[in-house]
Amino acid sequence: QVQLEESGPGLVKPSQTLSLTCTVSGGSITTYGYYWNWIRLAPGKGLEWIAYIAYSGTTDYNPSLKSRTSISRDTSKNQYTLQLISVTPEDTAVYYCARYLGSTRSYEYWGQGTQVTVSS
């Protein structure tokens, strides 16, 4: 069974960089056809897709966040990471990692989410 777990700081100061790691177990992040995503849910808002890194290493970003966002992976650790620079209070949200299966066009597996608060 595939499991995803987010880790990182729960509190970040404005203007700093947020770094989050998703640790994947039960499956390889390099397996063909899977896309590894970061998605967030801010208070009073809907889900917002941030970025993915595909099984091939290809990346894609939400245009509204692209200038501040970087996604990468460490295949030896079966982990992928999110970096969001110059954070503001509007970046406060629950951040999720999720696996997207291209053949079914669905997010089949999600992490439990991790709360990130941007505050001084």
Phi, psi and omega in degrees: 000137180278133176230141178234138181221126179274147174213151180154183183288144176273342182227129180228141180275148177306143181081350179275178179258130174268128176236124179233146179237137173250121177260126184251133175230155179083002179187156183265139178287354177259001180295134184305136171095355183255145180236133188250118195243158164243132182223146180228158179229109179270155180303129179074006182242170174272177177296138178235120176286136184256306186188164168223159165234125185279169177306330181277347186100351176297142181240157174210151187225150169296124183305328181289344182241355189306319185294342183247002193241143172218134176239140182211177181214159173233099186292332179293333178258356184055048181230153168225155191230155175239134170238127179235113185268164174051052185289153176230170178303335178290349175275356176298126184186170165271126182255132182240144162258148185207145177260129177253129178258113185300323184293333179253354181052049183214152172271098187277330182229140179229149166284176182282345182091150176226132181283130174237124178245129177258113184199147176269000000 
